[in-house]
Amino acid sequence: MTSVATLAPAVPRSRRGPGWTLAVVLAGQFMAILDVSIVNVAAPTIRAALGASGSGLQLIISGYTIAYAMLLITGARLGGLSGPRRMFLLGLALFTAASLTCGLAGSEGALIGFRLAQGAGAAFMVPQVLSIIQLNFAGAARARALSAYSAVLAGGIVAGQVLGGLLVTADLFGTQWRPVFLVNVPIGLALLAAGARMLPSDHVPRDQGLDLPGLLCFSAAVSLLVIPLVLGHEQHWPLWGWCSMAAGVALLGVFAVAERRARHPLVPGRLLRAPGLLPGVLGVFFAMVTWGGFLFTVALHLQGGIGDGPLRAGLTFVPGAAGFAVVSLTWRRLPARLHRGLILAGFALAALGYAGLSPVFGGGGRGEPLLEILLAVTGAGLGLAYSPLFTVALAGVEPRDAPDASGLMSTTLQLGQVMGVATFGSVYLSLSPSSRAIGVTGFGLAACAVVGAACVLPLLRRPRLS
């Protein structure tokens, strides 16, 4: 069997070496992931300081995710048109500027608007990370880069919860919630300076074009799906939300039909025919559904059902993030013949971890030290599935399709997390405060992991990607 680390070569073109290239783009990715969760911890303080309404607070927290998910494909295609280096720096500049204005905002409305701008900056920046990795790393170096990318995804959300708790608790210079945004500014400025010197030059293919109708159709479809998923539970799943999601699904169908006739489709047919891509995309989607739902519901249980503070709850997840990250960085040390089998084994281990929520929390307490062991095992299992899966899914993609593949994978990641939070968060909250809530949710997560494993079975039957 061919190792997934030896396929789809690319030519490194970094100005200061591939290590610096990877460090810059992954630091940008980490900031974008961090801001998904860092604001959650500061929400009560923001509400008190700005007098925000319930719906306004929801949009402050979720506006970032909405704009981020809606514009990822747009950011990927713009990267293909103008070059991933240029678009990464532009997105990073917008993200940094929006972080500054968020930290200085004096009203609810202003903060909502700046959060949307922050999400847009992340959407323009994040797809370029995978594009730059695809175009500038080859063979084993690419597999290592994707493993580091996976580790950053694992740690970003947990780090956001911990850092948010630390910053709000510290109340630096009496600034209360503002440092959760302002912390991005010096880091963003440093990355802009480093990126301008160290990121590889852009070489944009001349045959690129922009399918504007398809872009608008897809963006509208994603927004119609994401907005009710993000806001639905707090609004008690109103009729407009269901109508919006139905319209989003319909628009996705229109988009799929229209793409077949487009001169410059957002998702070229040859990309969808890349060996292993579609099973890989489905596997990544279900992996992110379970990971997002797991982190969210366990956090709800720790803070609501048990009474932990946000900082303690965030620190509780460190073993899970560590397990995910360590496995992501070390799985390549196993024999190449086992790499694809790791995907199925990882899903199975994660499913066991999810199902273990019921006995661990069954006594009504925190279940220590079994809880930390369970989190580490679950994180390790998901890392074992996710990192080889991501490598296999992208290994057969041609360099000219890297921007579109990056947009597709980034959108899949974000939609998976949103779906996981919305679906399993609703399951947990609908059963809470019953003691069965976390157990039922855990078994639902385990079933979802089994579905993810079923989706990747075609990868196990394919001995080669070419």
C-alpha positions as CSV (number, residue, x, y, z in Angstrom):
1,M,0.0,0.0,0.0
2,T,1.3,3.5,-0.9
3,S,1.9,5.8,2.1
4,V,-0.3,8.8,2.2
5,A,2.8,10.9,2.9
6,T,4.4,10.2,-0.5
7,L,1.7,11.4,-3.0
8,A,0.8,14.5,-5.0
9,P,4.1,16.3,-5.1
10,A,4.5,20.0,-5.1
11,V,7.4,22.4,-5.4
12,P,8.5,24.4,-2.3
13,R,8.9,28.1,-3.1
14,S,9.3,29.7,0.3
15,R,11.5,32.8,0.7
16,R,12.8,31.9,4.2
17,G,12.3,28.2,4.3
18,P,9.2,26.0,4.6
19,G,9.4,26.0,8.4
20,W,8.8,29.8,8.6
21,T,6.0,29.5,6.0
22,L,4.2,26.9,8.1
23,A,4.7,28.9,11.3
24,V,3.2,32.1,9.9
25,V,0.1,30.5,8.3
26,L,-0.6,28.2,11.2
27,A,-0.4,31.1,13.6
28,G,-3.0,32.9,11.5
29,Q,-5.2,29.8,11.5
30,F,-4.8,29.5,15.3
31,M,-6.0,33.1,15.8
32,A,-9.1,32.5,13.6
33,I,-10.0,29.3,15.5
34,L,-9.3,30.9,18.9
35,D,-11.9,33.6,18.2
36,V,-14.7,31.1,17.7
37,S,-14.7,30.3,21.5
38,I,-12.7,33.0,23.3
39,V,-15.7,35.4,23.3
40,N,-18.1,32.8,24.9
41,V,-16.4,33.2,28.3
42,A,-16.6,37.0,28.2
43,A,-20.3,37.0,27.2
44,P,-21.7,37.9,30.6
45,T,-19.3,40.7,31.1
46,I,-20.0,42.1,27.6
47,R,-23.7,42.0,28.3
48,A,-23.4,43.9,31.6
49,A,-20.9,46.5,30.2
50,L,-22.8,47.3,27.0
51,G,-26.3,46.6,28.2
52,A,-26.7,44.2,25.3
53,S,-30.0,42.5,24.7
54,G,-30.3,38.7,24.5
55,S,-30.5,38.7,20.7
56,G,-27.7,41.2,20.5
57,L,-25.5,39.1,22.6
58,Q,-26.2,36.1,20.4
59,L,-25.1,38.1,17.4
60,I,-22.0,39.3,19.1
61,I,-21.0,35.7,19.8
62,S,-22.3,34.1,16.6
63,G,-21.8,36.9,14.1
64,Y,-18.2,35.9,13.7
65,T,-19.2,32.3,12.9
66,I,-21.9,33.4,10.5
67,A,-19.7,35.6,8.4
68,Y,-16.8,33.1,8.6
69,A,-18.9,30.2,7.3
70,M,-20.7,32.2,4.6
71,L,-17.5,33.6,3.0
72,L,-15.1,30.7,3.1
73,I,-15.7,29.6,-0.4
74,T,-15.5,33.3,-1.6
75,G,-12.2,33.6,0.2
76,A,-10.8,30.5,-1.4
77,R,-11.8,31.6,-4.9
78,L,-10.3,35.1,-4.4
79,G,-7.1,33.4,-3.3
80,G,-7.1,31.4,-6.5
81,L,-7.6,34.6,-8.5
82,S,-5.2,36.9,-6.8
83,G,-2.8,34.4,-5.1
84,P,-2.9,32.8,-1.7
85,R,-0.1,34.9,-0.2
86,R,-1.8,38.2,-1.1
87,M,-5.2,37.1,0.1
88,F,-3.8,35.6,3.4
89,L,-2.2,39.0,4.2
90,L,-5.3,40.9,3.2
91,G,-7.5,38.7,5.3
92,L,-5.0,38.9,8.2
93,A,-5.0,42.7,8.0
94,L,-8.8,42.9,8.0
95,F,-9.0,40.4,10.9
96,T,-6.4,42.4,12.9
97,A,-8.1,45.8,12.3
98,A,-11.6,44.3,13.1
99,S,-10.1,42.9,16.4
100,L,-8.9,46.3,17.3
101,T,-12.3,47.9,16.6
102,C,-14.1,45.1,18.5
103,G,-11.9,45.9,21.5
104,L,-12.7,49.6,21.3
105,A,-16.4,49.2,20.5
106,G,-18.7,51.3,22.7
107,S,-22.1,49.9,21.8
108,E,-23.9,46.7,21.1
109,G,-24.5,47.5,17.4
110,A,-20.9,48.5,16.8
111,L,-19.6,45.3,18.3
112,I,-21.9,43.2,16.2
113,G,-20.8,44.9,13.0
114,F,-17.1,44.6,13.9
115,R,-17.6,40.9,14.7
116,L,-19.0,40.4,11.3
117,A,-16.0,42.1,9.8
118,Q,-13.7,40.0,11.9
119,G,-15.4,36.8,10.6
120,A,-15.0,38.1,7.0
121,G,-11.3,38.6,7.6
122,A,-10.9,35.1,8.9
123,A,-12.8,33.7,5.9
124,F,-10.4,35.4,3.5
125,M,-7.4,34.3,5.5
126,V,-8.1,30.7,6.5
127,P,-8.6,29.0,3.1
128,Q,-5.2,30.2,2.0
129,V,-3.5,28.2,4.8
130,L,-4.4,24.9,3.1
131,S,-3.6,26.3,-0.4
132,I,-0.1,27.4,0.7
133,I,0.5,24.0,2.3
134,Q,-0.7,22.2,-0.9
135,L,1.4,24.4,-3.2
136,N,4.6,24.5,-1.2
137,F,5.0,21.2,0.6
138,A,5.6,17.8,-1.0
139,G,5.5,14.2,0.1
140,A,6.3,13.6,3.8
141,A,6.8,17.3,4.4
142,R,3.2,17.9,3.3
143,A,1.9,15.1,5.6
144,R,3.9,16.8,8.5
145,A,2.4,20.2,7.7
146,L,-1.1,18.8,7.6
147,S,-0.5,17.0,10.9
148,A,0.5,20.3,12.4
149,Y,-2.6,21.9,10.9
150,S,-4.7,19.3,12.6
151,A,-3.1,19.9,15.9
152,V,-3.8,23.7,15.6
153,L,-7.5,23.0,14.9
154,A,-7.6,20.7,18.0
155,G,-6.0,23.2,20.4
156,G,-7.6,26.4,19.1
157,I,-11.1,26.1,20.5
158,V,-9.9,24.8,23.9
159,A,-7.2,27.5,24.1
160,G,-9.9,30.1,23.4
161,Q,-11.9,29.0,26.4
162,V,-8.9,28.9,28.7
163,L,-7.4,32.2,27.5
164,G,-10.8,33.9,27.6
165,G,-11.3,32.9,31.2
166,L,-7.8,34.1,32.1
167,L,-8.2,37.5,30.4
168,V,-11.6,38.2,31.8
169,T,-10.6,37.1,35.3
170,A,-7.4,39.3,35.2
171,D,-9.5,42.4,34.2
172,L,-6.3,44.1,32.9
173,F,-6.2,47.8,33.7
174,G,-10.0,47.6,34.3
175,T,-10.7,46.8,30.7
176,Q,-13.0,43.8,31.5
177,W,-13.9,42.0,28.3
178,R,-11.9,44.1,25.8
179,P,-8.6,42.1,26.0
180,V,-10.3,39.0,24.4
181,F,-10.3,41.0,21.2
182,L,-7.2,43.3,21.7
183,V,-4.9,40.3,22.3
184,N,-5.1,39.6,18.5
185,V,-3.7,43.0,17.5
186,P,0.0,42.7,18.4
187,I,0.0,39.1,17.2
188,G,-1.7,40.1,13.9
189,L,0.8,43.0,13.3
190,A,3.7,40.7,14.0
191,L,2.3,38.1,11.6
192,L,1.8,40.7,8.9
193,A,5.4,41.8,9.1
194,A,6.6,38.2,9.1
195,G,4.3,37.1,6.3
196,A,5.4,39.9,4.0
197,R,9.0,38.7,4.3
198,M,8.6,34.9,4.6
199,L,5.5,33.7,2.6
200,P,6.2,32.3,-0.8
201,S,5.5,34.4,-3.9
202,D,2.2,33.9,-5.8
203,H,2.0,32.4,-9.2
204,V,-1.6,32.7,-10.4
205,P,-2.8,30.5,-13.3
206,R,-4.1,32.5,-16.2
207,D,-7.2,30.4,-16.8
208,Q,-8.7,31.3,-13.4
209,G,-12.1,33.1,-13.4
210,L,-14.9,34.0,-11.1
211,D,-18.3,32.4,-11.2
212,L,-20.1,35.3,-9.6
213,P,-23.7,33.9,-9.8
214,G,-22.4,30.6,-8.3
215,L,-20.6,32.5,-5.6
216,L,-23.6,34.5,-4.6
217,C,-25.9,31.4,-4.7
218,F,-23.5,29.3,-2.5
219,S,-23.0,32.1,0.0
220,A,-26.7,32.7,0.3
221,A,-27.3,28.9,0.7
222,V,-24.7,28.7,3.5
223,S,-26.0,31.7,5.3
224,L,-29.6,30.4,5.1
225,L,-28.4,27.2,6.7
226,V,-25.9,28.6,9.3
227,I,-28.0,31.5,10.7
228,P,-30.9,29.4,12.0
229,L,-28.5,26.7,13.2
230,V,-26.6,29.2,15.2
231,L,-29.6,31.1,16.6
232,G,-32.2,28.4,16.5
233,H,-32.1,27.0,20.1
234,E,-32.1,30.4,21.8
235,Q,-35.1,31.4,19.6
236,H,-36.9,28.1,20.4
237,W,-36.6,26.9,16.8
238,P,-39.1,29.3,15.2
239,L,-40.8,28.7,11.9
240,W,-38.6,31.2,10.1
241,G,-35.6,29.1,11.0
242,W,-37.0,25.9,9.4
243,C,-38.1,27.8,6.3
244,S,-34.6,29.3,6.1
245,M,-32.9,25.9,6.3
246,A,-35.3,24.5,3.7
247,A,-34.5,27.4,1.4
248,G,-30.8,26.8,2.0
249,V,-31.0,23.2,1.0
250,A,-33.0,24.2,-2.1
251,L,-30.4,26.8,-3.1
252,L,-27.6,24.2,-2.7
253,G,-29.5,22.0,-5.2
254,V,-29.7,25.0,-7.6
255,F,-26.0,25.6,-7.1
256,A,-25.1,22.0,-7.9
257,V,-27.0,22.1,-11.1
258,A,-25.7,25.5,-12.2
259,E,-22.1,24.5,-11.5
260,R,-22.3,21.9,-14.2
261,R,-22.7,24.7,-16.8
262,A,-20.5,27.3,-15.3
263,R,-17.3,28.3,-17.2
264,H,-15.3,28.7,-14.0
265,P,-17.1,26.6,-11.4
266,L,-16.4,27.1,-7.8
267,V,-16.0,23.3,-7.3
268,P,-14.6,21.9,-10.6
269,G,-15.8,18.5,-11.6
270,R,-12.2,17.3,-11.8
271,L,-11.8,18.2,-8.1
272,L,-14.7,16.1,-7.1
273,R,-13.2,13.2,-9.1
274,A,-9.9,13.5,-7.2
275,P,-9.2,10.0,-5.7
276,G,-10.4,9.9,-2.1
277,L,-11.7,13.5,-1.9
278,L,-15.5,12.9,-1.5
279,P,-15.2,10.1,1.1
280,G,-12.6,12.3,2.8
281,V,-14.8,15.3,2.9
282,L,-17.7,13.3,4.3
283,G,-15.4,11.8,7.0
284,V,-14.0,15.2,7.9
285,F,-17.6,16.5,8.2
286,F,-18.8,13.9,10.6
287,A,-15.5,14.1,12.6
288,M,-16.1,17.8,13.1
289,V,-19.8,17.3,13.9
290,T,-18.8,15.0,16.8
291,W,-15.9,17.1,18.0
292,G,-17.9,20.3,18.0
293,G,-20.9,18.7,19.6
294,F,-18.7,16.9,22.2
295,L,-16.8,20.1,23.3
296,F,-20.0,22.1,23.5
297,T,-22.2,19.7,25.4
298,V,-19.5,18.7,27.9
299,A,-18.8,22.4,28.5
300,L,-22.6,22.9,29.1
301,H,-22.7,20.0,31.5
302,L,-19.6,21.1,33.4
303,Q,-20.8,24.7,33.8
304,G,-24.5,24.2,34.0
305,G,-25.0,20.7,35.4
306,I,-22.0,20.6,37.8
307,G,-21.4,24.3,38.4
308,D,-17.8,24.8,37.2
309,G,-16.6,28.2,36.3
310,P,-15.6,28.9,32.7
311,L,-11.9,28.8,33.4
312,R,-12.0,25.5,35.2
313,A,-14.3,24.1,32.5
314,G,-11.9,25.2,29.8
315,L,-8.9,23.7,31.6
316,T,-10.8,20.4,31.9
317,F,-10.5,20.0,28.1
318,V,-6.7,20.3,28.0
319,P,-6.2,16.4,28.1
320,G,-8.6,16.0,25.1
321,A,-6.8,18.7,23.1
322,A,-3.5,17.3,24.0
323,G,-4.5,13.8,23.0
324,F,-5.7,15.1,19.6
325,A,-2.6,17.2,19.0
326,V,0.0,14.5,20.1
327,V,-1.6,11.9,17.8
328,S,-1.9,14.3,15.0
329,L,1.9,15.0,15.2
330,T,3.0,11.4,15.6
331,W,0.8,9.1,13.6
332,R,3.2,9.1,10.6
333,R,5.7,7.2,12.7
334,L,3.6,4.0,12.3
335,P,4.3,1.8,9.3
336,A,2.8,3.2,6.1
337,R,0.7,0.1,5.5
338,L,-1.3,1.0,8.6
339,H,-2.0,4.6,7.7
340,R,-5.4,4.2,6.1
341,G,-6.5,1.7,8.8
342,L,-5.8,4.3,11.4
343,I,-8.8,6.3,10.2
344,L,-11.3,3.5,11.0
345,A,-9.6,2.7,14.3
346,G,-9.7,6.4,15.3
347,F,-13.4,6.7,14.6
348,A,-14.0,3.5,16.7
349,L,-11.9,4.8,19.6
350,A,-13.7,8.2,19.5
351,A,-17.1,6.4,19.5
352,L,-16.1,4.5,22.6
353,G,-15.1,7.8,24.2
354,Y,-18.4,9.4,23.4
355,A,-20.3,6.5,24.7
356,G,-18.3,6.6,27.9
357,L,-19.8,10.0,28.9
358,S,-22.8,8.1,30.5
359,P,-20.9,6.0,33.0
360,V,-18.3,8.7,33.8
361,F,-21.0,11.3,34.7
362,G,-23.5,8.7,35.9
363,G,-22.8,9.4,39.6
364,G,-23.7,13.1,39.2
365,G,-20.2,14.5,39.9
366,R,-17.3,15.3,37.7
367,G,-16.2,11.7,37.4
368,E,-12.5,12.4,38.1
369,P,-10.0,11.1,37.3
370,L,-11.9,9.0,34.7
371,L,-13.1,12.2,33.0
372,E,-9.6,13.3,32.1
373,I,-8.7,9.8,30.9
374,L,-11.9,9.8,28.8
375,L,-11.2,13.2,27.3
376,A,-7.6,12.2,26.4
377,V,-8.7,8.9,24.8
378,T,-11.5,10.6,22.8
379,G,-9.2,13.3,21.6
380,A,-6.5,10.8,20.6
381,G,-9.1,8.7,18.8
382,L,-10.4,11.6,16.8
383,G,-6.9,12.8,16.0
384,L,-6.1,9.3,14.8
385,A,-9.0,9.5,12.4
386,Y,-8.8,13.1,11.4
387,S,-5.1,13.7,10.5
388,P,-4.6,10.7,8.2
389,L,-8.1,11.3,6.7
390,F,-7.2,14.9,5.9
391,T,-3.9,13.8,4.2
392,V,-5.6,11.2,2.1
393,A,-8.5,13.5,1.1
394,L,-6.0,16.1,-0.3
395,A,-3.3,13.8,-1.6
396,G,-4.9,13.4,-5.0
397,V,-5.7,17.1,-5.6
398,E,-3.8,18.8,-8.4
399,P,-1.9,21.9,-7.5
400,R,-4.1,24.1,-9.8
401,D,-7.2,22.9,-7.7
402,A,-5.6,23.7,-4.3
403,P,-7.6,26.9,-3.7
404,D,-10.9,25.2,-4.5
405,A,-10.0,22.2,-2.4
406,S,-9.0,24.5,0.5
407,G,-12.4,26.3,0.3
408,L,-14.3,23.0,0.2
409,M,-12.4,21.5,3.1
410,S,-12.5,24.7,5.2
411,T,-16.3,25.1,4.6
412,T,-16.8,21.5,5.5
413,L,-14.9,22.0,8.8
414,Q,-16.9,25.0,9.8
415,L,-20.3,23.6,8.8
416,G,-19.5,20.4,10.7
417,Q,-18.7,22.3,13.9
418,V,-21.8,24.4,13.6
419,M,-24.0,21.4,12.9
420,G,-22.5,19.5,15.9
421,V,-23.0,22.4,18.3
422,A,-26.6,23.0,17.0
423,T,-27.7,19.4,16.9
424,F,-26.1,17.9,20.0
425,G,-26.5,21.1,22.0
426,S,-30.2,21.0,21.3
427,V,-30.3,17.3,22.3
428,Y,-28.6,18.0,25.6
429,L,-30.6,21.1,26.5
430,S,-33.9,19.5,25.6
431,L,-33.2,16.7,28.2
432,S,-31.5,18.9,30.8
433,P,-31.6,19.0,33.8
434,S,-32.3,15.3,33.7
435,S,-29.3,13.1,34.6
436,R,-29.9,11.3,31.3
437,A,-29.0,14.4,29.2
438,I,-25.2,13.9,28.9
439,G,-25.5,10.1,28.5
440,V,-28.1,10.3,25.7
441,T,-26.0,13.0,24.0
442,G,-22.9,10.8,24.3
443,F,-24.6,7.8,22.6
444,G,-25.8,10.2,19.8
445,L,-22.2,11.4,19.3
446,A,-21.0,7.8,19.2
447,A,-23.6,6.9,16.5
448,C,-22.5,9.9,14.5
449,A,-18.9,8.7,14.7
450,V,-20.0,5.3,13.4
451,V,-21.6,7.1,10.4
452,G,-18.3,8.9,9.8
453,A,-16.5,5.6,9.8
454,A,-18.9,4.1,7.3
455,C,-18.3,7.1,5.0
456,V,-14.5,6.5,4.8
457,L,-14.8,2.7,4.0
458,P,-14.1,3.3,0.3
459,L,-10.7,4.7,1.2
460,L,-9.8,1.4,2.9
461,R,-10.6,-0.5,-0.2
462,R,-8.5,1.7,-2.5
463,P,-4.8,0.5,-2.3
464,R,-3.6,3.4,-4.4
465,L,-4.7,7.0,-5.0
466,S,-3.6,7.1,-8.6
